[in-house]
Amino acid sequence: MEILMNLLIYSVAVYATAQVLPGVTLNSFSTAIVVTIILGLVNTFIKPIFLLLTLPVSIITLGLFTFVINALMVIIVDMLITGFEVRDFWWALAFSLVLSLVTSVLFSLTKA
């Protein structure tokens, strides 16, 4: 049950973030659910490889390069899903930052 609740919270966050940012287009809430699932899979399986390969750059930039990796993960999801479109790299970066903020707020509201 907790997995479904987390999926719902993340999906609402993806949907809300896409509504706020003009450079991100999302067709429907069901597409937000698919984006959430695919983003979770990409972050689980592909992101660790990117983090390992870019470890020297991440150390030099004191971890700020992780934001670039997060934006790349959003771009990968954009390429995989037809109803989800991110205009360019900067909108992907903004999407990942706003999504982190929105999920933090939503989880703090549900855990209280």
C-alpha angles and dihedrals in degrees: 000000000000091000091055091048091051090048090052093048093048091046091052088049092050091048094047093046092050090051092052098047116067092202093062123072124194122179101207146338090266088058088052089056090051091047089051093051095045092044089052091051093046091049091048100047110019105031095064090056091052091047091052094046093048097041095117091051091047091052092049092049092043092243097309091117086071087077089060090050091050090052090050090053089054090050090051090053089047090056092049101048123058099201093053120073131177115191099217145329095287092054089049089053091048090047093053092048095046091043090055091051094047094047090050091053094045094048092048089052094049097044094050 
